[in-house]
Amino acid sequence: MHRLLGLGQLAPGRDMKRACLIGVESTGKSTLAQRLAARFGGVVMAEYGRSWAETLGTDFTVAALRDIAEGHLAARRQLEADKPPLIVEDTDIVMTSAWSRMLHGRRDPLLSAIKADADLYLLFTPDTPWIDDGTRQFGGAARTKFHRIIADELALRGIAPVLIAGDWDDRRLAAEAAITALLAR
């Protein structure tokens, strides 16, 4: 299912690291996740919510968002069992919680209680073109509102993300620098 690219085994005594890509739709997270995993010898934890939406639709009720959070955690546990040196996570509970706030106007207590614990969070800004792919919902002014909700959700959880902005090369370089620093810790 998932395979380790490049580096192979963990260095003796070194813990697995997780970098999580967070941000609104159409900001390059999924594309960059693949490139970062290949560049650093890690694996990608695919966006579980996207798979869910492509299979079951985009009616994201609170119950659906809770199912997505549960599925994401189960998939991540499975991936962690292989002990890759780096997991590049294409969103996590922060995004699921932000979706709940965006769609339902409030924080869900069950989603809010799930710990956000990646070693690094990269927050992608909405300064790229929005592309409607059939599952995306928030273009235009809603995109800016959603970005603010995501940033607020990070702040409420005490997470200070690295901001990823600019053109595609700027985004790649900033993300690579942040992950290089993470892996050096």
VMD Tcl script that builds the backbone (N, CA, C; Angstrom):
set m [mol new atoms 555]
animate dup $m
set s [atomselect $m all]
$s set {name element resname resid chain x y z} {
  {N N MET 1 A 0.835 -1.191 0.000}
  {CA C MET 1 A 0.000 0.000 0.000}
  {C C MET 1 A 0.878 1.252 0.000}
  {N N HIS 2 A 1.563 1.513 1.108}
  {CA C HIS 2 A 2.501 2.634 1.156}
  {C C HIS 2 A 3.893 2.035 1.110}
  {N N ARG 3 A 4.809 2.730 0.484}
  {CA C ARG 3 A 6.158 2.207 0.454}
  {C C ARG 3 A 7.147 3.317 0.772}
  {N N LEU 4 A 8.228 2.877 1.368}
  {CA C LEU 4 A 9.272 3.812 1.749}
  {C C LEU 4 A 10.091 4.150 0.517}
  {N N LEU 5 A 10.351 5.424 0.319}
  {CA C LEU 5 A 11.137 5.862 -0.826}
  {C C LEU 5 A 12.501 6.338 -0.351}
  {N N GLY 6 A 13.546 5.882 -0.968}
  {CA C GLY 6 A 14.851 6.488 -0.733}
  {C C GLY 6 A 15.603 6.001 0.466}
  {N N LEU 7 A 15.484 6.666 1.609}
  {CA C LEU 7 A 16.378 6.467 2.738}
  {C C LEU 7 A 16.301 5.089 3.364}
  {N N GLY 8 A 15.166 4.463 3.327}
  {CA C GLY 8 A 15.069 3.132 3.901}
  {C C GLY 8 A 14.851 3.144 5.394}
  {N N GLN 9 A 15.810 2.657 6.149}
  {CA C GLN 9 A 15.661 2.444 7.578}
  {C C GLN 9 A 15.860 3.714 8.391}
  {N N LEU 10 A 15.260 3.701 9.569}
  {CA C LEU 10 A 15.490 4.781 10.527}
  {C C LEU 10 A 16.925 4.710 11.021}
  {N N ALA 11 A 17.521 5.853 11.260}
  {CA C ALA 11 A 18.842 5.868 11.880}
  {C C ALA 11 A 18.692 5.349 13.301}
  {N N PRO 12 A 19.693 4.620 13.821}
  {CA C PRO 12 A 19.583 4.093 15.177}
  {C C PRO 12 A 19.288 5.217 16.175}
  {N N GLY 13 A 18.302 4.994 17.030}
  {CA C GLY 13 A 17.964 5.960 18.058}
  {C C GLY 13 A 17.184 7.171 17.558}
  {N N ARG 14 A 16.870 7.209 16.283}
  {CA C ARG 14 A 16.175 8.370 15.725}
  {C C ARG 14 A 14.690 8.083 15.584}
  {N N ASP 15 A 13.901 9.028 16.002}
  {CA C ASP 15 A 12.453 8.864 15.925}
  {C C ASP 15 A 11.934 9.241 14.551}
  {N N MET 16 A 10.810 8.649 14.234}
  {CA C MET 16 A 10.094 9.006 13.027}
  {C C MET 16 A 9.593 10.447 13.180}
  {N N LYS 17 A 9.590 11.212 12.090}
  {CA C LYS 17 A 9.102 12.592 12.090}
  {C C LYS 17 A 7.864 12.678 11.217}
  {N N ARG 18 A 6.986 13.645 11.570}
  {CA C ARG 18 A 5.789 13.893 10.771}
  {C C ARG 18 A 5.700 15.368 10.440}
  {N N ALA 19 A 5.567 15.657 9.150}
  {CA C ALA 19 A 5.332 17.018 8.668}
  {C C ALA 19 A 3.933 17.034 8.073}
  {N N CYS 20 A 3.107 17.980 8.506}
  {CA C CYS 20 A 1.718 18.037 8.058}
  {C C CYS 20 A 1.478 19.280 7.218}
  {N N LEU 21 A 0.890 19.094 6.049}
  {CA C LEU 21 A 0.572 20.183 5.130}
  {C C LEU 21 A -0.886 20.579 5.339}
  {N N ILE 22 A -1.101 21.852 5.656}
  {CA C ILE 22 A -2.412 22.370 6.022}
  {C C ILE 22 A -2.724 23.564 5.128}
  {N N GLY 23 A -3.969 23.717 4.750}
  {CA C GLY 23 A -4.373 24.899 3.999}
  {C C GLY 23 A -5.621 24.643 3.179}
  {N N VAL 24 A -6.133 25.719 2.602}
  {CA C VAL 24 A -7.346 25.623 1.795}
  {C C VAL 24 A -7.086 24.811 0.531}
  {N N GLU 25 A -8.159 24.543 -0.169}
  {CA C GLU 25 A -8.096 23.765 -1.400}
  {C C GLU 25 A -7.290 24.502 -2.481}
  {N N SER 26 A -6.685 23.724 -3.363}
  {CA C SER 26 A -5.960 24.263 -4.534}
  {C C SER 26 A -4.728 25.094 -4.182}
  {N N THR 27 A -4.014 24.692 -3.145}
  {CA C THR 27 A -2.794 25.429 -2.798}
  {C C THR 27 A -1.538 24.595 -2.984}
  {N N GLY 28 A -1.683 23.394 -3.538}
  {CA C GLY 28 A -0.524 22.580 -3.873}
  {C C GLY 28 A -0.110 21.555 -2.832}
  {N N LYS 29 A -0.918 21.337 -1.824}
  {CA C LYS 29 A -0.535 20.421 -0.752}
  {C C LYS 29 A -0.297 18.995 -1.254}
  {N N SER 30 A -1.245 18.441 -1.973}
  {CA C SER 30 A -1.127 17.044 -2.399}
  {C C SER 30 A 0.039 16.841 -3.351}
  {N N THR 31 A 0.215 17.756 -4.284}
  {CA C THR 31 A 1.323 17.653 -5.236}
  {C C THR 31 A 2.655 17.769 -4.511}
  {N N LEU 32 A 2.755 18.745 -3.629}
  {CA C LEU 32 A 4.013 18.952 -2.919}
  {C C LEU 32 A 4.284 17.828 -1.926}
  {N N ALA 33 A 3.253 17.255 -1.332}
  {CA C ALA 33 A 3.453 16.137 -0.403}
  {C C ALA 33 A 4.211 14.999 -1.088}
  {N N GLN 34 A 3.811 14.680 -2.313}
  {CA C GLN 34 A 4.492 13.620 -3.064}
  {C C GLN 34 A 5.967 13.970 -3.306}
  {N N ARG 35 A 6.207 15.188 -3.713}
  {CA C ARG 35 A 7.580 15.616 -4.008}
  {C C ARG 35 A 8.443 15.642 -2.761}
  {N N LEU 36 A 7.874 16.109 -1.643}
  {CA C LEU 36 A 8.639 16.176 -0.396}
  {C C LEU 36 A 8.977 14.780 0.112}
  {N N ALA 37 A 8.029 13.873 0.035}
  {CA C ALA 37 A 8.297 12.503 0.475}
  {C C ALA 37 A 9.410 11.884 -0.359}
  {N N ALA 38 A 9.360 12.072 -1.668}
  {CA C ALA 38 A 10.412 11.532 -2.535}
  {C C ALA 38 A 11.761 12.196 -2.246}
  {N N ARG 39 A 11.754 13.492 -2.051}
  {CA C ARG 39 A 12.997 14.246 -1.805}
  {C C ARG 39 A 13.686 13.820 -0.515}
  {N N PHE 40 A 12.888 13.514 0.529}
  {CA C PHE 40 A 13.453 13.232 1.839}
  {C C PHE 40 A 13.381 11.767 2.252}
  {N N GLY 41 A 13.004 10.891 1.331}
  {CA C GLY 41 A 12.968 9.471 1.651}
  {C C GLY 41 A 11.856 9.099 2.613}
  {N N GLY 42 A 10.743 9.780 2.512}
  {CA C GLY 42 A 9.615 9.497 3.395}
  {C C GLY 42 A 8.457 8.891 2.643}
  {N N VAL 43 A 7.317 8.878 3.307}
  {CA C VAL 43 A 6.088 8.372 2.714}
  {C C VAL 43 A 5.016 9.447 2.848}
  {N N VAL 44 A 4.019 9.358 1.993}
  {CA C VAL 44 A 2.903 10.296 2.033}
  {C C VAL 44 A 1.731 9.649 2.748}
  {N N MET 45 A 1.166 10.390 3.672}
  {CA C MET 45 A -0.122 10.027 4.273}
  {C C MET 45 A -1.147 10.813 3.476}
  {N N ALA 46 A -1.835 10.132 2.585}
  {CA C ALA 46 A -2.774 10.804 1.682}
  {C C ALA 46 A -3.913 11.454 2.454}
  {N N GLU 47 A -4.528 12.447 1.833}
  {CA C GLU 47 A -5.650 13.172 2.429}
  {C C GLU 47 A -6.857 12.233 2.503}
  {N N TYR 48 A -7.151 11.772 3.692}
  {CA C TYR 48 A -8.225 10.810 3.871}
  {C C TYR 48 A -9.583 11.408 3.493}
  {N N GLY 49 A -9.791 12.685 3.791}
  {CA C GLY 49 A -11.054 13.338 3.473}
  {C C GLY 49 A -11.353 13.353 1.985}
  {N N ARG 50 A -10.316 13.490 1.175}
  {CA C ARG 50 A -10.508 13.472 -0.284}
  {C C ARG 50 A -10.976 12.085 -0.726}
  {N N SER 51 A -10.319 11.050 -0.241}
  {CA C SER 51 A -10.729 9.684 -0.594}
  {C C SER 51 A -12.168 9.434 -0.167}
  {N N TRP 52 A -12.509 9.895 1.025}
  {CA C TRP 52 A -13.861 9.742 1.538}
  {C C TRP 52 A -14.849 10.451 0.613}
  {N N ALA 53 A -14.544 11.694 0.236}
  {CA C ALA 53 A -15.432 12.487 -0.628}
  {C C ALA 53 A -15.596 11.854 -2.002}
  {N N GLU 54 A -14.509 11.335 -2.544}
  {CA C GLU 54 A -14.581 10.721 -3.870}
  {C C GLU 54 A -15.411 9.442 -3.853}
  {N N THR 55 A -15.477 8.782 -2.707}
  {CA C THR 55 A -16.233 7.543 -2.576}
  {C C THR 55 A -17.673 7.781 -2.119}
  {N N LEU 56 A -17.834 8.666 -1.119}
  {CA C LEU 56 A -19.137 8.817 -0.472}
  {C C LEU 56 A -19.812 10.157 -0.710}
  {N N GLY 57 A -19.135 11.082 -1.365}
  {CA C GLY 57 A -19.737 12.377 -1.648}
  {C C GLY 57 A -19.263 13.464 -0.704}
  {N N THR 58 A -19.757 14.659 -0.940}
  {CA C THR 58 A -19.273 15.828 -0.206}
  {C C THR 58 A -20.302 16.403 0.773}
  {N N ASP 59 A -21.207 15.581 1.241}
  {CA C ASP 59 A -22.131 16.016 2.275}
  {C C ASP 59 A -21.434 15.801 3.618}
  {N N PHE 60 A -20.653 16.779 4.031}
  {CA C PHE 60 A -19.827 16.652 5.220}
  {C C PHE 60 A -20.604 17.044 6.477}
  {N N THR 61 A -21.488 16.161 6.895}
  {CA C THR 61 A -22.184 16.348 8.163}
  {C C THR 61 A -21.154 16.229 9.286}
  {N N VAL 62 A -21.552 16.578 10.487}
  {CA C VAL 62 A -20.651 16.411 11.630}
  {C C VAL 62 A -20.271 14.939 11.762}
  {N N ALA 63 A -21.235 14.050 11.598}
  {CA C ALA 63 A -20.950 12.609 11.687}
  {C C ALA 63 A -19.958 12.180 10.608}
  {N N ALA 64 A -20.099 12.712 9.408}
  {CA C ALA 64 A -19.171 12.383 8.324}
  {C C ALA 64 A -17.758 12.867 8.666}
  {N N LEU 65 A -17.651 14.073 9.198}
  {CA C LEU 65 A -16.333 14.604 9.556}
  {C C LEU 65 A -15.705 13.785 10.678}
  {N N ARG 66 A -16.499 13.293 11.594}
  {CA C ARG 66 A -15.973 12.415 12.643}
  {C C ARG 66 A -15.485 11.100 12.047}
  {N N ASP 67 A -16.224 10.567 11.073}
  {CA C ASP 67 A -15.782 9.353 10.374}
  {C C ASP 67 A -14.465 9.596 9.648}
  {N N ILE 68 A -14.348 10.755 9.022}
  {CA C ILE 68 A -13.113 11.096 8.313}
  {C C ILE 68 A -11.951 11.164 9.298}
  {N N ALA 69 A -12.148 11.804 10.436}
  {CA C ALA 69 A -11.083 11.888 11.438}
  {C C ALA 69 A -10.666 10.500 11.917}
  {N N GLU 70 A -11.643 9.648 12.172}
  {CA C GLU 70 A -11.362 8.290 12.625}
  {C C GLU 70 A -10.608 7.498 11.557}
  {N N GLY 71 A -11.046 7.618 10.305}
  {CA C GLY 71 A -10.376 6.922 9.210}
  {C C GLY 71 A -8.955 7.405 9.003}
  {N N HIS 72 A -8.760 8.717 9.134}
  {CA C HIS 72 A -7.418 9.280 8.986}
  {C C HIS 72 A -6.489 8.725 10.065}
  {N N LEU 73 A -6.957 8.716 11.306}
  {CA C LEU 73 A -6.121 8.216 12.398}
  {C C LEU 73 A -5.778 6.741 12.211}
  {N N ALA 74 A -6.737 5.946 11.766}
  {CA C ALA 74 A -6.489 4.522 11.538}
  {C C ALA 74 A -5.471 4.324 10.412}
  {N N ALA 75 A -5.620 5.081 9.335}
  {CA C ALA 75 A -4.676 4.964 8.214}
  {C C ALA 75 A -3.272 5.398 8.641}
  {N N ARG 76 A -3.198 6.447 9.455}
  {CA C ARG 76 A -1.877 6.903 9.914}
  {C C ARG 76 A -1.224 5.875 10.824}
  {N N ARG 77 A -1.990 5.274 11.720}
  {CA C ARG 77 A -1.430 4.233 12.597}
  {C C ARG 77 A -0.856 3.088 11.773}
  {N N GLN 78 A -1.555 2.730 10.712}
  {CA C GLN 78 A -1.089 1.654 9.842}
  {C C GLN 78 A 0.235 2.047 9.179}
  {N N LEU 79 A 0.318 3.267 8.725}
  {CA C LEU 79 A 1.530 3.765 8.086}
  {C C LEU 79 A 2.676 3.857 9.086}
  {N N GLU 80 A 2.393 4.315 10.293}
  {CA C GLU 80 A 3.426 4.448 11.325}
  {C C GLU 80 A 4.015 3.102 11.729}
  {N N ALA 81 A 3.253 2.035 11.578}
  {CA C ALA 81 A 3.739 0.703 11.947}
  {C C ALA 81 A 4.989 0.315 11.162}
  {N N ASP 82 A 5.138 0.861 9.961}
  {CA C ASP 82 A 6.327 0.578 9.137}
  {C C ASP 82 A 7.538 1.404 9.558}
  {N N LYS 83 A 7.340 2.364 10.468}
  {CA C LYS 83 A 8.392 3.220 11.004}
  {C C LYS 83 A 9.243 3.919 9.926}
  {N N PRO 84 A 8.580 4.615 9.007}
  {CA C PRO 84 A 9.365 5.378 8.023}
  {C C PRO 84 A 10.062 6.545 8.727}
  {N N PRO 85 A 11.149 7.055 8.176}
  {CA C PRO 85 A 11.837 8.170 8.829}
  {C C PRO 85 A 11.020 9.460 8.799}
  {N N LEU 86 A 10.160 9.582 7.794}
  {CA C LEU 86 A 9.360 10.791 7.644}
  {C C LEU 86 A 8.007 10.441 7.046}
  {N N ILE 87 A 6.959 10.977 7.663}
  {CA C ILE 87 A 5.626 10.909 7.080}
  {C C ILE 87 A 5.254 12.332 6.699}
  {N N VAL 88 A 4.919 12.517 5.434}
  {CA C VAL 88 A 4.419 13.806 4.957}
  {C C VAL 88 A 2.910 13.654 4.899}
  {N N GLU 89 A 2.253 14.300 5.836}
  {CA C GLU 89 A 0.825 14.122 6.030}
  {C C GLU 89 A 0.060 15.206 5.269}
  {N N ASP 90 A -0.759 14.778 4.328}
  {CA C ASP 90 A -1.576 15.698 3.535}
  {C C ASP 90 A -2.841 15.977 4.330}
  {N N THR 91 A -2.739 16.924 5.253}
  {CA C THR 91 A -3.748 17.364 6.218}
  {C C THR 91 A -3.887 16.387 7.388}
  {N N ASP 92 A -4.535 16.851 8.444}
  {CA C ASP 92 A -4.809 16.023 9.614}
  {C C ASP 92 A -6.038 16.560 10.341}
  {N N ILE 93 A -6.121 16.312 11.625}
  {CA C ILE 93 A -7.297 16.703 12.406}
  {C C ILE 93 A -7.521 18.215 12.402}
  {N N VAL 94 A -6.471 18.998 12.243}
  {CA C VAL 94 A -6.644 20.454 12.189}
  {C C VAL 94 A -7.570 20.815 11.030}
  {N N MET 95 A -7.342 20.219 9.874}
  {CA C MET 95 A -8.187 20.518 8.718}
  {C C MET 95 A -9.597 19.977 8.897}
  {N N THR 96 A -9.722 18.795 9.461}
  {CA C THR 96 A -11.057 18.245 9.672}
  {C C THR 96 A -11.838 19.140 10.633}
  {N N SER 97 A -11.182 19.615 11.667}
  {CA C SER 97 A -11.823 20.539 12.604}
  {C C SER 97 A -12.191 21.855 11.918}
  {N N ALA 98 A -11.296 22.347 11.080}
  {CA C ALA 98 A -11.565 23.593 10.352}
  {C C ALA 98 A -12.745 23.412 9.389}
  {N N TRP 99 A -12.819 22.272 8.726}
  {CA C TRP 99 A -13.969 21.993 7.861}
  {C C TRP 99 A -15.262 22.043 8.661}
  {N N SER 100 A -15.244 21.475 9.850}
  {CA C SER 100 A -16.438 21.494 10.689}
  {C C SER 100 A -16.845 22.931 11.008}
  {N N ARG 101 A -15.873 23.751 11.347}
  {CA C ARG 101 A -16.163 25.157 11.652}
  {C C ARG 101 A -16.676 25.891 10.420}
  {N N MET 102 A -16.071 25.640 9.272}
  {CA C MET 102 A -16.465 26.329 8.044}
  {C C MET 102 A -17.881 25.933 7.623}
  {N N LEU 103 A -18.191 24.661 7.721}
  {CA C LEU 103 A -19.487 24.167 7.257}
  {C C LEU 103 A -20.612 24.316 8.279}
  {N N HIS 104 A -20.269 24.197 9.567}
  {CA C HIS 104 A -21.308 24.139 10.596}
  {C C HIS 104 A -21.253 25.304 11.583}
  {N N GLY 105 A -20.278 26.211 11.392}
  {CA C GLY 105 A -20.236 27.435 12.169}
  {C C GLY 105 A -19.732 27.333 13.591}
  {N N ARG 106 A -19.203 26.163 13.956}
  {CA C ARG 106 A -18.701 26.018 15.327}
  {C C ARG 106 A -17.700 24.867 15.394}
  {N N ARG 107 A -16.928 24.866 16.463}
  {CA C ARG 107 A -15.999 23.758 16.705}
  {C C ARG 107 A -16.792 22.563 17.216}
  {N N ASP 108 A -16.476 21.407 16.715}
  {CA C ASP 108 A -17.079 20.176 17.212}
  {C C ASP 108 A -16.248 19.689 18.402}
  {N N PRO 109 A -16.864 19.445 19.557}
  {CA C PRO 109 A -16.083 19.073 20.736}
  {C C PRO 109 A -15.299 17.768 20.576}
  {N N LEU 110 A -15.843 16.814 19.850}
  {CA C LEU 110 A -15.119 15.553 19.656}
  {C C LEU 110 A -13.904 15.745 18.740}
  {N N LEU 111 A -14.079 16.492 17.662}
  {CA C LEU 111 A -12.947 16.749 16.767}
  {C C LEU 111 A -11.896 17.609 17.463}
  {N N SER 112 A -12.346 18.586 18.235}
  {CA C SER 112 A -11.426 19.479 18.935}
  {C C SER 112 A -10.605 18.750 19.986}
  {N N ALA 113 A -11.129 17.643 20.507}
  {CA C ALA 113 A -10.435 16.886 21.542}
  {C C ALA 113 A -9.329 15.994 20.988}
  {N N ILE 114 A -9.340 15.756 19.675}
  {CA C ILE 114 A -8.297 14.922 19.069}
  {C C ILE 114 A -7.029 15.755 18.948}
  {N N LYS 115 A -5.946 15.239 19.500}
  {CA C LYS 115 A -4.682 15.968 19.537}
  {C C LYS 115 A -4.085 16.112 18.130}
  {N N ALA 116 A -3.625 17.312 17.842}
  {CA C ALA 116 A -2.866 17.581 16.612}
  {C C ALA 116 A -1.401 17.517 17.007}
  {N N ASP 117 A -0.682 16.507 16.533}
  {CA C ASP 117 A 0.639 16.271 17.084}
  {C C ASP 117 A 1.743 16.013 16.059}
  {N N ALA 118 A 1.597 16.562 14.869}
  {CA C ALA 118 A 2.699 16.456 13.912}
  {C C ALA 118 A 3.893 17.251 14.463}
  {N N ASP 119 A 5.071 16.898 14.022}
  {CA C ASP 119 A 6.285 17.596 14.456}
  {C C ASP 119 A 6.429 18.958 13.794}
  {N N LEU 120 A 5.788 19.118 12.637}
  {CA C LEU 120 A 5.886 20.351 11.863}
  {C C LEU 120 A 4.582 20.557 11.113}
  {N N TYR 121 A 4.091 21.799 11.136}
  {CA C TYR 121 A 2.913 22.157 10.352}
  {C C TYR 121 A 3.309 23.218 9.335}
  {N N LEU 122 A 2.953 22.975 8.083}
  {CA C LEU 122 A 3.178 23.917 6.995}
  {C C LEU 122 A 1.810 24.440 6.571}
  {N N LEU 123 A 1.596 25.758 6.740}
  {CA C LEU 123 A 0.310 26.369 6.395}
  {C C LEU 123 A 0.416 27.039 5.032}
  {N N PHE 124 A -0.312 26.513 4.060}
  {CA C PHE 124 A -0.297 27.008 2.687}
  {C C PHE 124 A -1.284 28.164 2.542}
  {N N THR 125 A -0.817 29.274 1.995}
  {CA C THR 125 A -1.676 30.445 1.809}
  {C C THR 125 A -2.490 30.304 0.516}
  {N N PRO 126 A -3.643 30.976 0.447}
  {CA C PRO 126 A -4.514 30.869 -0.724}
  {C C PRO 126 A -4.166 31.876 -1.826}
  {N N ASP 127 A -2.899 31.967 -2.189}
  {CA C ASP 127 A -2.479 32.903 -3.238}
  {C C ASP 127 A -2.132 32.165 -4.534}
  {N N THR 128 A -2.829 31.062 -4.765}
  {CA C THR 128 A -2.705 30.284 -5.997}
  {C C THR 128 A -4.088 30.204 -6.636}
  {N N PRO 129 A -4.156 29.926 -7.919}
  {CA C PRO 129 A -5.480 29.826 -8.561}
  {C C PRO 129 A -6.302 28.670 -7.988}
  {N N TRP 130 A -7.599 28.925 -7.802}
  {CA C TRP 130 A -8.499 27.882 -7.337}
  {C C TRP 130 A -8.983 27.088 -8.547}
  {N N ILE 131 A -8.937 25.772 -8.438}
  {CA C ILE 131 A -9.363 24.894 -9.527}
  {C C ILE 131 A -10.478 24.001 -9.010}
  {N N ASP 132 A -11.624 24.047 -9.657}
  {CA C ASP 132 A -12.755 23.214 -9.281}
  {C C ASP 132 A -12.544 21.823 -9.863}
  {N N ASP 133 A -12.369 20.847 -8.987}
  {CA C ASP 133 A -12.143 19.482 -9.464}
  {C C ASP 133 A -13.318 18.557 -9.155}
  {N N GLY 134 A -14.427 19.137 -8.729}
  {CA C GLY 134 A -15.606 18.338 -8.446}
  {C C GLY 134 A -15.801 18.037 -6.962}
  {N N THR 135 A -14.737 18.088 -6.167}
  {CA C THR 135 A -14.881 17.877 -4.723}
  {C C THR 135 A -14.597 19.155 -3.938}
  {N N ARG 136 A -13.923 20.106 -4.545}
  {CA C ARG 136 A -13.574 21.351 -3.854}
  {C C ARG 136 A -14.804 22.239 -3.735}
  {N N GLN 137 A -14.871 22.983 -2.621}
  {CA C GLN 137 A -16.084 23.735 -2.346}
  {C C GLN 137 A -15.896 25.234 -2.159}
  {N N PHE 138 A -14.697 25.686 -1.823}
  {CA C PHE 138 A -14.565 27.067 -1.381}
  {C C PHE 138 A -13.620 27.897 -2.227}
  {N N GLY 139 A -14.143 28.428 -3.324}
  {CA C GLY 139 A -13.407 29.385 -4.137}
  {C C GLY 139 A -13.806 30.796 -3.726}
  {N N GLY 140 A -13.225 31.784 -4.372}
  {CA C GLY 140 A -13.593 33.178 -4.138}
  {C C GLY 140 A -13.362 33.639 -2.713}
  {N N ALA 141 A -14.287 34.468 -2.213}
  {CA C ALA 141 A -14.161 35.042 -0.870}
  {C C ALA 141 A -14.221 33.967 0.214}
  {N N ALA 142 A -14.924 32.877 -0.043}
  {CA C ALA 142 A -15.011 31.797 0.940}
  {C C ALA 142 A -13.632 31.190 1.200}
  {N N ARG 143 A -12.787 31.250 0.209}
  {CA C ARG 143 A -11.427 30.705 0.341}
  {C C ARG 143 A -10.642 31.474 1.398}
  {N N THR 144 A -10.745 32.798 1.380}
  {CA C THR 144 A -10.061 33.635 2.367}
  {C C THR 144 A -10.629 33.380 3.759}
  {N N LYS 145 A -11.948 33.279 3.846}
  {CA C LYS 145 A -12.583 32.986 5.130}
  {C C LYS 145 A -12.096 31.644 5.674}
  {N N PHE 146 A -12.034 30.630 4.817}
  {CA C PHE 146 A -11.598 29.299 5.233}
  {C C PHE 146 A -10.143 29.347 5.713}
  {N N HIS 147 A -9.296 30.092 5.013}
  {CA C HIS 147 A -7.895 30.228 5.434}
  {C C HIS 147 A -7.823 30.811 6.856}
  {N N ARG 148 A -8.634 31.821 7.122}
  {CA C ARG 148 A -8.636 32.427 8.468}
  {C C ARG 148 A -9.089 31.420 9.529}
  {N N ILE 149 A -10.064 30.617 9.196}
  {CA C ILE 149 A -10.539 29.586 10.136}
  {C C ILE 149 A -9.428 28.579 10.413}
  {N N ILE 150 A -8.721 28.164 9.379}
  {CA C ILE 150 A -7.620 27.204 9.555}
  {C C ILE 150 A -6.524 27.813 10.438}
  {N N ALA 151 A -6.142 29.052 10.148}
  {CA C ALA 151 A -5.107 29.718 10.954}
  {C C ALA 151 A -5.566 29.834 12.404}
  {N N ASP 152 A -6.836 30.135 12.608}
  {CA C ASP 152 A -7.374 30.245 13.964}
  {C C ASP 152 A -7.374 28.883 14.653}
  {N N GLU 153 A -7.722 27.844 13.930}
  {CA C GLU 153 A -7.723 26.489 14.508}
  {C C GLU 153 A -6.315 26.100 14.954}
  {N N LEU 154 A -5.327 26.426 14.145}
  {CA C LEU 154 A -3.932 26.173 14.546}
  {C C LEU 154 A -3.600 26.937 15.826}
  {N N ALA 155 A -3.980 28.208 15.869}
  {CA C ALA 155 A -3.687 29.038 17.048}
  {C C ALA 155 A -4.387 28.490 18.294}
  {N N LEU 156 A -5.637 28.081 18.163}
  {CA C LEU 156 A -6.371 27.526 19.302}
  {C C LEU 156 A -5.703 26.264 19.842}
  {N N ARG 157 A -5.002 25.564 18.974}
  {CA C ARG 157 A -4.304 24.340 19.376}
  {C C ARG 157 A -2.853 24.614 19.789}
  {N N GLY 158 A -2.455 25.884 19.771}
  {CA C GLY 158 A -1.100 26.238 20.185}
  {C C GLY 158 A -0.024 25.864 19.180}
  {N N ILE 159 A -0.403 25.809 17.919}
  {CA C ILE 159 A 0.527 25.416 16.857}
  {C C ILE 159 A 0.966 26.647 16.083}
  {N N ALA 160 A 2.280 26.832 15.968}
  {CA C ALA 160 A 2.851 27.922 15.175}
  {C C ALA 160 A 3.382 27.315 13.875}
  {N N PRO 161 A 2.617 27.420 12.792}
  {CA C PRO 161 A 3.040 26.780 11.539}
  {C C PRO 161 A 4.086 27.610 10.801}
  {N N VAL 162 A 4.754 26.950 9.867}
  {CA C VAL 162 A 5.602 27.633 8.893}
  {C C VAL 162 A 4.688 28.019 7.742}
  {N N LEU 163 A 4.705 29.282 7.363}
  {CA C LEU 163 A 3.852 29.765 6.281}
  {C C LEU 163 A 4.480 29.413 4.935}
  {N N ILE 164 A 3.676 28.851 4.050}
  {CA C ILE 164 A 4.116 28.469 2.706}
  {C C ILE 164 A 3.318 29.319 1.723}
  {N N ALA 165 A 4.018 30.211 1.006}
  {CA C ALA 165 A 3.348 31.175 0.127}
  {C C ALA 165 A 4.147 31.362 -1.152}
  {N N GLY 166 A 3.547 32.106 -2.081}
  {CA C GLY 166 A 4.238 32.464 -3.317}
  {C C GLY 166 A 3.967 31.495 -4.444}
  {N N ASP 167 A 4.828 31.560 -5.444}
  {CA C ASP 167 A 4.646 30.682 -6.599}
  {C C ASP 167 A 5.058 29.252 -6.232}
  {N N TRP 168 A 4.925 28.350 -7.178}
  {CA C TRP 168 A 5.152 26.927 -6.890}
  {C C TRP 168 A 6.590 26.669 -6.456}
  {N N ASP 169 A 7.572 27.335 -7.062}
  {CA C ASP 169 A 8.968 27.147 -6.644}
  {C C ASP 169 A 9.197 27.689 -5.242}
  {N N ASP 170 A 8.632 28.854 -4.932}
  {CA C ASP 170 A 8.769 29.420 -3.590}
  {C C ASP 170 A 8.187 28.471 -2.549}
  {N N ARG 171 A 7.056 27.875 -2.864}
  {CA C ARG 171 A 6.416 26.938 -1.942}
  {C C ARG 171 A 7.295 25.713 -1.720}
  {N N ARG 172 A 7.799 25.169 -2.796}
  {CA C ARG 172 A 8.653 23.981 -2.681}
  {C C ARG 172 A 9.899 24.285 -1.858}
  {N N LEU 173 A 10.555 25.399 -2.153}
  {CA C LEU 173 A 11.781 25.750 -1.432}
  {C C LEU 173 A 11.530 25.990 0.047}
  {N N ALA 174 A 10.457 26.696 0.379}
  {CA C ALA 174 A 10.136 26.959 1.787}
  {C C ALA 174 A 9.814 25.660 2.526}
  {N N ALA 175 A 9.054 24.780 1.887}
  {CA C ALA 175 A 8.704 23.503 2.512}
  {C C ALA 175 A 9.949 22.633 2.690}
  {N N GLU 176 A 10.811 22.592 1.672}
  {CA C GLU 176 A 12.038 21.811 1.785}
  {C C GLU 176 A 12.932 22.337 2.916}
  {N N ALA 177 A 13.031 23.653 3.041}
  {CA C ALA 177 A 13.853 24.228 4.119}
  {C C ALA 177 A 13.285 23.862 5.483}
  {N N ALA 178 A 11.973 23.928 5.629}
  {CA C ALA 178 A 11.350 23.599 6.912}
  {C C ALA 178 A 11.551 22.128 7.260}
  {N N ILE 179 A 11.434 21.242 6.292}
  {CA C ILE 179 A 11.614 19.826 6.566}
  {C C ILE 179 A 13.073 19.497 6.808}
  {N N THR 180 A 13.968 20.163 6.095}
  {CA C THR 180 A 15.399 19.968 6.365}
  {C C THR 180 A 15.695 20.321 7.827}
  {N N ALA 181 A 15.152 21.434 8.297}
  {CA C ALA 181 A 15.359 21.840 9.696}
  {C C ALA 181 A 14.733 20.831 10.653}
  {N N LEU 182 A 13.559 20.320 10.326}
  {CA C LEU 182 A 12.904 19.311 11.160}
  {C C LEU 182 A 13.772 18.070 11.290}
  {N N LEU 183 A 14.290 17.583 10.178}
  {CA C LEU 183 A 15.071 16.359 10.189}
  {C C LEU 183 A 16.425 16.544 10.878}
  {N N ALA 184 A 16.901 17.764 10.953}
  {CA C ALA 184 A 18.179 18.036 11.614}
  {C C ALA 184 A 18.035 18.059 13.145}
  {N N ARG 185 A 16.802 18.172 13.642}
  {CA C ARG 185 A 16.586 18.218 15.098}
  {C C ARG 185 A 16.893 16.905 15.734}
}
mol reanalyze $m
mol bondsrecalc $m
mol representation Tube
mol addrep $m
